[in-house]
Amino acid sequence: MVIYDSEKGDQVEDKFVSYCKGSVTDNLYNKSEYINLCVQINRYFKMFSNENNPKNKHCEYLNYWLNDQYKINKANILYKSILDTPVTFHIFDNSIPHIDTYKIKIGHIEDDKFKRIDVIHDLYKEYSSFQLLFSKENTRNQSCNFARKCSQLYNDNIGDCHDSNNKFCKALESFKQKYISHGISVRICADVPQLYTAEKAYQAKIQNIAQEKLEGYNPSLSTTITVVFINLVLIISLTLILYKVINITYKETCNSRYI
């Protein structure tokens, strides 16, 4: 996953390269890594910047990308610094229009939310791979592998929307419309699973959980516990009987001695 790398490895001496070289003021960071990331981020913002109509979607994607890089390597303090203090961190070039608006969109994403974004990202990645292979005559059969992954990933997650309609569910619905408009399941890849409704996916998930619990049940362990319990009861019973016999014998001996 990349954000902007058309000139990566061949950084021309432009304003962003100069800015990034001059903004490395902390020895905590790897200098070449800092400069490369700084150039990528600022070119990315510049490419999407429109003075009259700033958009948030490209900021959200950049934030997801930064969080993804941080989760891959949490020991990398550079990504942590950006996410911790995006407003004051000096990696952003303040000459870019609306940069302050962009910076406030950067920050740590909670794990649950990140996982949902990750699902949407993976769906579109698999779908793009499908489209790319399908567009070439000699790889059309291979394209169905990616269609299967799309269907499976969608069906694994749409069940969470059986009782809600949040942004994640709306994003899944948007993907579904794009997916079925291609006629993948019917016209192109007949063996690809149909996309479930939210209710059907939820019921399938419940059944799978029940099946896993059933498969995890160990009858031999239950039998062992039963045998141990029976043996314990027998031992206790025999001990009580033996105690009573000894007690009676003792009393009879005492009585015969003193009568």
C-alpha atoms as a printed R data frame, in Angstrom:
    type eleno elety resid chain resno       x       y       z
1   ATOM     1    CA   MET     A     1   0.000   0.000   0.000
2   ATOM     2    CA   VAL     A     2   1.428   3.376  -1.051
3   ATOM     3    CA   ILE     A     3   0.205   6.959  -0.950
4   ATOM     4    CA   TYR     A     4   2.365   8.737  -3.511
5   ATOM     5    CA   ASP     A     5   5.478   7.190  -5.008
6   ATOM     6    CA   SER     A     6   5.662   8.257  -8.640
7   ATOM     7    CA   GLU     A     7   9.021   9.892  -7.947
8   ATOM     8    CA   LYS     A     8  10.153   7.667  -5.083
9   ATOM     9    CA   GLY     A     9  13.856   6.865  -5.360
10  ATOM    10    CA   ASP     A    10  14.428   9.747  -7.768
11  ATOM    11    CA   GLN     A    11  13.635  12.798  -5.671
12  ATOM    12    CA   VAL     A    12  14.098  15.913  -7.744
13  ATOM    13    CA   GLU     A    13  15.239  19.027  -5.909
14  ATOM    14    CA   ASP     A    14  11.783  20.630  -5.638
15  ATOM    15    CA   LYS     A    15  10.276  22.726  -2.860
16  ATOM    16    CA   PHE     A    16   9.067  19.709  -0.861
17  ATOM    17    CA   VAL     A    17  12.448  18.004  -0.897
18  ATOM    18    CA   SER     A    18  14.050  21.232   0.294
19  ATOM    19    CA   TYR     A    19  11.395  21.720   2.960
20  ATOM    20    CA   CYS     A    20  11.696  18.163   4.236
21  ATOM    21    CA   LYS     A    21  15.479  18.257   4.383
22  ATOM    22    CA   GLY     A    22  15.261  21.432   6.429
23  ATOM    23    CA   SER     A    23  12.573  20.162   8.788
24  ATOM    24    CA   VAL     A    24  14.574  17.218  10.146
25  ATOM    25    CA   THR     A    25  15.413  18.689  13.529
26  ATOM    26    CA   ASP     A    26  15.244  15.603  15.733
27  ATOM    27    CA   ASN     A    27  17.894  12.889  15.858
28  ATOM    28    CA   LEU     A    28  15.252  10.384  16.983
29  ATOM    29    CA   TYR     A    29  14.304   9.745  13.357
30  ATOM    30    CA   ASN     A    30  16.127   8.072  10.502
31  ATOM    31    CA   LYS     A    31  16.928  11.054   8.276
32  ATOM    32    CA   SER     A    32  16.429   9.408   4.873
33  ATOM    33    CA   GLU     A    33  13.204   7.730   6.019
34  ATOM    34    CA   TYR     A    34  11.895  11.015   7.404
35  ATOM    35    CA   ILE     A    35  12.664  12.941   4.196
36  ATOM    36    CA   ASN     A    36  11.123  10.269   1.972
37  ATOM    37    CA   LEU     A    37   7.919  10.095   4.030
38  ATOM    38    CA   CYS     A    38   7.736  13.878   4.346
39  ATOM    39    CA   VAL     A    39   7.974  14.305   0.558
40  ATOM    40    CA   GLN     A    40   5.338  11.617  -0.069
41  ATOM    41    CA   ILE     A    41   2.849  13.108   2.397
42  ATOM    42    CA   ASN     A    42   3.186  16.693   1.196
43  ATOM    43    CA   ARG     A    43   3.049  15.795  -2.499
44  ATOM    44    CA   TYR     A    44  -0.024  13.714  -1.735
45  ATOM    45    CA   PHE     A    45  -1.747  16.651  -0.017
46  ATOM    46    CA   LYS     A    46  -0.696  19.041  -2.780
47  ATOM    47    CA   MET     A    47  -1.999  16.706  -5.479
48  ATOM    48    CA   PHE     A    48  -5.477  16.614  -3.913
49  ATOM    49    CA   SER     A    49  -5.548  20.179  -2.642
50  ATOM    50    CA   ASN     A    50  -8.193  22.461  -4.115
51  ATOM    51    CA   GLU     A    51  -8.426  25.948  -2.661
52  ATOM    52    CA   ASN     A    52 -12.146  26.217  -3.340
53  ATOM    53    CA   ASN     A    53 -13.293  22.770  -2.267
54  ATOM    54    CA   PRO     A    54 -11.116  20.812   0.160
55  ATOM    55    CA   LYS     A    55 -12.139  17.155   0.474
56  ATOM    56    CA   ASN     A    56 -11.794  14.834   3.441
57  ATOM    57    CA   LYS     A    57 -11.687  11.430   1.762
58  ATOM    58    CA   HIS     A    58  -8.040  11.619   0.766
59  ATOM    59    CA   CYS     A    59  -7.202  12.735   4.324
60  ATOM    60    CA   GLU     A    60  -9.028   9.723   5.719
61  ATOM    61    CA   TYR     A    61  -7.114   7.405   3.423
62  ATOM    62    CA   LEU     A    62  -3.778   8.971   4.377
63  ATOM    63    CA   ASN     A    63  -4.697   8.598   8.051
64  ATOM    64    CA   TYR     A    64  -5.574   4.939   7.498
65  ATOM    65    CA   TRP     A    65  -2.272   4.417   5.678
66  ATOM    66    CA   LEU     A    66  -0.271   6.041   8.496
67  ATOM    67    CA   ASN     A    67  -2.082   3.919  11.094
68  ATOM    68    CA   ASP     A    68  -1.439   0.805   9.034
69  ATOM    69    CA   GLN     A    69   2.284   1.564   8.819
70  ATOM    70    CA   TYR     A    70   2.411   2.194  12.567
71  ATOM    71    CA   LYS     A    71   0.614  -1.079  13.367
72  ATOM    72    CA   ILE     A    72   3.053  -2.987  11.149
73  ATOM    73    CA   ASN     A    73   6.017  -1.622  13.093
74  ATOM    74    CA   LYS     A    74   5.146   0.021  16.400
75  ATOM    75    CA   ALA     A    75   8.829   0.418  17.183
76  ATOM    76    CA   ASN     A    76   9.030   3.054  14.425
77  ATOM    77    CA   ILE     A    77   8.732   6.297  16.382
78  ATOM    78    CA   LEU     A    78   8.272   8.440  13.244
79  ATOM    79    CA   TYR     A    79   4.722   7.228  12.521
80  ATOM    80    CA   LYS     A    80   3.826   7.414  16.201
81  ATOM    81    CA   SER     A    81   4.986  11.040  16.364
82  ATOM    82    CA   ILE     A    82   2.838  11.997  13.365
83  ATOM    83    CA   LEU     A    83  -0.264  10.328  14.809
84  ATOM    84    CA   ASP     A    84   0.330  11.645  18.341
85  ATOM    85    CA   THR     A    85   0.786  15.324  17.416
86  ATOM    86    CA   PRO     A    86  -0.318  15.944  13.812
87  ATOM    87    CA   VAL     A    87  -1.206  19.612  14.344
88  ATOM    88    CA   THR     A    88   2.196  20.642  15.697
89  ATOM    89    CA   PHE     A    89   4.466  18.067  14.057
90  ATOM    90    CA   HIS     A    90   6.809  19.747  11.590
91  ATOM    91    CA   ILE     A    91   6.615  17.125   8.815
92  ATOM    92    CA   PHE     A    92   3.680  18.959   7.162
93  ATOM    93    CA   ASP     A    93   4.395  21.904   4.846
94  ATOM    94    CA   ASN     A    94   2.178  24.771   6.015
95  ATOM    95    CA   SER     A    95   2.281  26.422   2.574
96  ATOM    96    CA   ILE     A    96  -0.151  23.795   1.207
97  ATOM    97    CA   PRO     A    97  -3.724  25.171   0.956
98  ATOM    98    CA   HIS     A    98  -6.020  23.899   3.719
99  ATOM    99    CA   ILE     A    99  -3.164  22.048   5.418
100 ATOM   100    CA   ASP     A   100  -4.596  22.919   8.851
101 ATOM   101    CA   THR     A   101  -7.902  21.305   7.866
102 ATOM   102    CA   TYR     A   102  -6.034  18.228   6.683
103 ATOM   103    CA   LYS     A   103  -3.871  17.929   9.789
104 ATOM   104    CA   ILE     A   104  -6.801  17.728  12.198
105 ATOM   105    CA   LYS     A   105  -7.980  14.619  10.308
106 ATOM   106    CA   ILE     A   106  -4.797  12.773  11.255
107 ATOM   107    CA   GLY     A   107  -4.632  10.703  14.445
108 ATOM   108    CA   HIS     A   108  -4.770   7.247  15.990
109 ATOM   109    CA   ILE     A   109  -7.660   5.024  14.865
110 ATOM   110    CA   GLU     A   110  -9.223   2.695  17.442
111 ATOM   111    CA   ASP     A   111  -8.610  -1.004  16.764
112 ATOM   112    CA   ASP     A   112 -12.264  -1.904  16.065
113 ATOM   113    CA   LYS     A   113 -12.690   0.980  13.646
114 ATOM   114    CA   PHE     A   114  -9.361   0.219  11.972
115 ATOM   115    CA   LYS     A   115 -10.418  -3.406  11.400
116 ATOM   116    CA   ARG     A   116 -13.617  -2.231   9.705
117 ATOM   117    CA   ILE     A   117 -11.708   0.176   7.472
118 ATOM   118    CA   ASP     A   118  -9.268  -2.638   6.729
119 ATOM   119    CA   VAL     A   119 -12.148  -4.830   5.536
120 ATOM   120    CA   ILE     A   120 -13.384  -2.151   3.127
121 ATOM   121    CA   HIS     A   121  -9.844  -1.544   1.880
122 ATOM   122    CA   ASP     A   122  -9.288  -5.275   1.284
123 ATOM   123    CA   LEU     A   123 -12.624  -5.625  -0.523
124 ATOM   124    CA   TYR     A   124 -11.732  -2.934  -3.027
125 ATOM   125    CA   LYS     A   125  -8.186  -4.260  -3.367
126 ATOM   126    CA   GLU     A   126  -9.481  -7.734  -4.282
127 ATOM   127    CA   TYR     A   127 -12.083  -6.188  -6.583
128 ATOM   128    CA   SER     A   128  -9.424  -4.101  -8.356
129 ATOM   129    CA   SER     A   129  -7.314  -7.239  -8.834
130 ATOM   130    CA   PHE     A   130 -10.357  -8.960 -10.314
131 ATOM   131    CA   GLN     A   131 -10.978  -6.105 -12.741
132 ATOM   132    CA   LEU     A   132  -7.333  -5.976 -13.792
133 ATOM   133    CA   LEU     A   133  -7.144  -9.705 -14.559
134 ATOM   134    CA   PHE     A   134 -10.571  -9.821 -16.171
135 ATOM   135    CA   SER     A   135  -9.625  -7.023 -18.548
136 ATOM   136    CA   LYS     A   136  -6.979  -9.311 -20.071
137 ATOM   137    CA   GLU     A   137  -8.252 -12.250 -22.080
138 ATOM   138    CA   ASN     A   138  -5.525 -14.667 -20.985
139 ATOM   139    CA   THR     A   139  -6.120 -14.098 -17.249
140 ATOM   140    CA   ARG     A   140  -9.916 -14.060 -17.049
141 ATOM   141    CA   ASN     A   141 -10.117 -17.469 -15.380
142 ATOM   142    CA   GLN     A   142  -7.663 -16.325 -12.702
143 ATOM   143    CA   SER     A   143  -9.809 -13.273 -12.023
144 ATOM   144    CA   CYS     A   144 -12.490 -15.473 -10.438
145 ATOM   145    CA   ASN     A   145 -10.138 -16.291  -7.550
146 ATOM   146    CA   PHE     A   146 -10.307 -12.640  -6.516
147 ATOM   147    CA   ALA     A   147 -14.078 -12.599  -7.014
148 ATOM   148    CA   ARG     A   148 -14.346 -15.523  -4.580
149 ATOM   149    CA   LYS     A   149 -12.243 -13.640  -2.026
150 ATOM   150    CA   CYS     A   150 -14.533 -10.621  -2.398
151 ATOM   151    CA   SER     A   151 -17.654 -12.705  -1.808
152 ATOM   152    CA   GLN     A   152 -16.184 -14.517   1.182
153 ATOM   153    CA   LEU     A   153 -14.881 -11.347   2.813
154 ATOM   154    CA   TYR     A   154 -18.197  -9.583   2.275
155 ATOM   155    CA   ASN     A   155 -20.240 -12.490   3.642
156 ATOM   156    CA   ASP     A   156 -17.945 -12.786   6.669
157 ATOM   157    CA   ASN     A   157 -18.678  -9.179   7.664
158 ATOM   158    CA   ILE     A   158 -22.138  -8.172   6.467
159 ATOM   159    CA   GLY     A   159 -23.728 -10.140   9.332
160 ATOM   160    CA   ASP     A   160 -22.633  -7.379  11.713
161 ATOM   161    CA   CYS     A   161 -25.147  -5.117   9.965
162 ATOM   162    CA   HIS     A   162 -28.238  -7.216  10.762
163 ATOM   163    CA   ASP     A   163 -29.270  -4.716  13.443
164 ATOM   164    CA   SER     A   164 -27.406  -1.537  12.484
165 ATOM   165    CA   ASN     A   165 -26.738   0.810   9.586
166 ATOM   166    CA   ASN     A   166 -23.516   2.617  10.479
167 ATOM   167    CA   LYS     A   167 -20.828   3.959   8.119
168 ATOM   168    CA   PHE     A   168 -19.266   0.514   7.853
169 ATOM   169    CA   CYS     A   169 -22.578  -1.027   6.781
170 ATOM   170    CA   LYS     A   170 -23.177   1.755   4.258
171 ATOM   171    CA   ALA     A   171 -19.690   1.191   2.834
172 ATOM   172    CA   LEU     A   172 -20.435  -2.537   2.500
173 ATOM   173    CA   GLU     A   173 -23.711  -1.753   0.741
174 ATOM   174    CA   SER     A   174 -21.920   0.620  -1.625
175 ATOM   175    CA   PHE     A   175 -19.400  -2.095  -2.439
176 ATOM   176    CA   LYS     A   176 -22.190  -4.619  -2.983
177 ATOM   177    CA   GLN     A   177 -23.846  -2.400  -5.598
178 ATOM   178    CA   LYS     A   178 -20.562  -2.011  -7.462
179 ATOM   179    CA   TYR     A   179 -19.868  -5.747  -7.217
180 ATOM   180    CA   ILE     A   180 -23.241  -7.006  -8.453
181 ATOM   181    CA   SER     A   181 -23.334  -4.426 -11.263
182 ATOM   182    CA   HIS     A   182 -20.439  -6.378 -12.772
183 ATOM   183    CA   GLY     A   183 -22.557  -9.545 -12.829
184 ATOM   184    CA   ILE     A   184 -19.677 -11.518 -11.326
185 ATOM   185    CA   SER     A   185 -21.666 -14.312  -9.690
186 ATOM   186    CA   VAL     A   186 -23.998 -14.964 -12.608
187 ATOM   187    CA   ARG     A   187 -22.391 -13.971 -15.874
188 ATOM   188    CA   ILE     A   188 -18.656 -14.341 -15.259
189 ATOM   189    CA   CYS     A   189 -17.810 -16.644 -12.361
190 ATOM   190    CA   ALA     A   190 -20.666 -19.075 -11.847
191 ATOM   191    CA   ASP     A   191 -19.032 -20.833  -8.879
192 ATOM   192    CA   VAL     A   192 -18.543 -17.655  -6.857
193 ATOM   193    CA   PRO     A   193 -20.835 -17.571  -3.768
194 ATOM   194    CA   GLN     A   194 -23.775 -15.190  -3.899
195 ATOM   195    CA   LEU     A   195 -23.565 -12.222  -1.560
196 ATOM   196    CA   TYR     A   196 -25.579 -12.797   1.614
197 ATOM   197    CA   THR     A   197 -28.125 -10.478   3.099
198 ATOM   198    CA   ALA     A   198 -27.176  -9.144   6.525
199 ATOM   199    CA   GLU     A   199 -29.721 -11.431   8.230
200 ATOM   200    CA   LYS     A   200 -28.602 -14.554   6.358
201 ATOM   201    CA   ALA     A   201 -24.947 -13.831   7.124
202 ATOM   202    CA   TYR     A   202 -25.783 -13.286  10.803
203 ATOM   203    CA   GLN     A   203 -27.649 -16.606  11.028
204 ATOM   204    CA   ALA     A   204 -24.767 -18.392   9.292
205 ATOM   205    CA   LYS     A   205 -22.345 -16.876  11.789
206 ATOM   206    CA   ILE     A   206 -24.464 -18.061  14.742
207 ATOM   207    CA   GLN     A   207 -24.612 -21.572  13.271
208 ATOM   208    CA   ASN     A   208 -20.838 -21.631  12.788
209 ATOM   209    CA   ILE     A   209 -20.260 -20.593  16.401
210 ATOM   210    CA   ALA     A   210 -22.631 -23.330  17.608
211 ATOM   211    CA   GLN     A   211 -20.886 -25.889  15.397
212 ATOM   212    CA   GLU     A   212 -17.460 -24.882  16.697
213 ATOM   213    CA   LYS     A   213 -18.655 -25.284  20.284
214 ATOM   214    CA   LEU     A   214 -20.082 -28.701  19.429
215 ATOM   215    CA   GLU     A   215 -16.836 -29.771  17.786
216 ATOM   216    CA   GLY     A   216 -14.925 -28.530  20.813
217 ATOM   217    CA   TYR     A   217 -16.979 -30.786  23.099
218 ATOM   218    CA   ASN     A   218 -14.845 -33.713  24.359
219 ATOM   219    CA   PRO     A   219 -16.991 -36.755  25.286
220 ATOM   220    CA   SER     A   220 -13.970 -38.712  26.559
221 ATOM   221    CA   LEU     A   221 -13.244 -35.915  29.037
222 ATOM   222    CA   SER     A   222 -16.856 -36.010  30.194
223 ATOM   223    CA   THR     A   223 -16.641 -39.798  30.622
224 ATOM   224    CA   THR     A   224 -13.426 -39.458  32.622
225 ATOM   225    CA   ILE     A   225 -15.010 -36.899  34.936
226 ATOM   226    CA   THR     A   226 -18.036 -39.179  35.441
227 ATOM   227    CA   VAL     A   227 -15.844 -42.199  36.294
228 ATOM   228    CA   VAL     A   228 -13.789 -40.145  38.746
229 ATOM   229    CA   PHE     A   229 -16.970 -38.867  40.390
230 ATOM   230    CA   ILE     A   230 -18.417 -42.400  40.756
231 ATOM   231    CA   ASN     A   231 -15.150 -43.702  42.192
232 ATOM   232    CA   LEU     A   232 -15.066 -40.826  44.653
233 ATOM   233    CA   VAL     A   233 -18.622 -41.586  45.786
234 ATOM   234    CA   LEU     A   234 -17.732 -45.287  46.242
235 ATOM   235    CA   ILE     A   235 -14.625 -44.450  48.269
236 ATOM   236    CA   ILE     A   236 -16.592 -42.121  50.542
237 ATOM   237    CA   SER     A   237 -19.355 -44.729  50.961
238 ATOM   238    CA   LEU     A   238 -16.883 -47.512  51.800
239 ATOM   239    CA   THR     A   239 -15.105 -45.228  54.250
240 ATOM   240    CA   LEU     A   240 -18.385 -44.498  56.057
241 ATOM   241    CA   ILE     A   241 -19.299 -48.202  56.173
242 ATOM   242    CA   LEU     A   242 -15.866 -49.126  57.471
243 ATOM   243    CA   TYR     A   243 -16.108 -46.398  60.087
244 ATOM   244    CA   LYS     A   244 -19.480 -47.706  61.275
245 ATOM   245    CA   VAL     A   245 -18.195 -51.318  61.466
246 ATOM   246    CA   ILE     A   246 -15.129 -50.284  63.443
247 ATOM   247    CA   ASN     A   247 -17.255 -48.123  65.733
248 ATOM   248    CA   ILE     A   248 -19.743 -50.954  66.422
249 ATOM   249    CA   THR     A   249 -16.935 -53.448  67.037
250 ATOM   250    CA   TYR     A   250 -15.271 -51.058  69.423
251 ATOM   251    CA   LYS     A   251 -18.494 -50.522  71.379
252 ATOM   252    CA   GLU     A   252 -19.147 -54.263  71.627
253 ATOM   253    CA   THR     A   253 -15.604 -54.850  72.888
254 ATOM   254    CA   CYS     A   254 -15.979 -52.164  75.505
255 ATOM   255    CA   ASN     A   255 -19.354 -53.473  76.622
256 ATOM   256    CA   SER     A   256 -18.116 -57.058  76.953
257 ATOM   257    CA   ARG     A   257 -15.157 -55.867  79.002
258 ATOM   258    CA   TYR     A   258 -17.170 -53.959  81.547
259 ATOM   259    CA   ILE     A   259 -20.281 -56.129  81.857
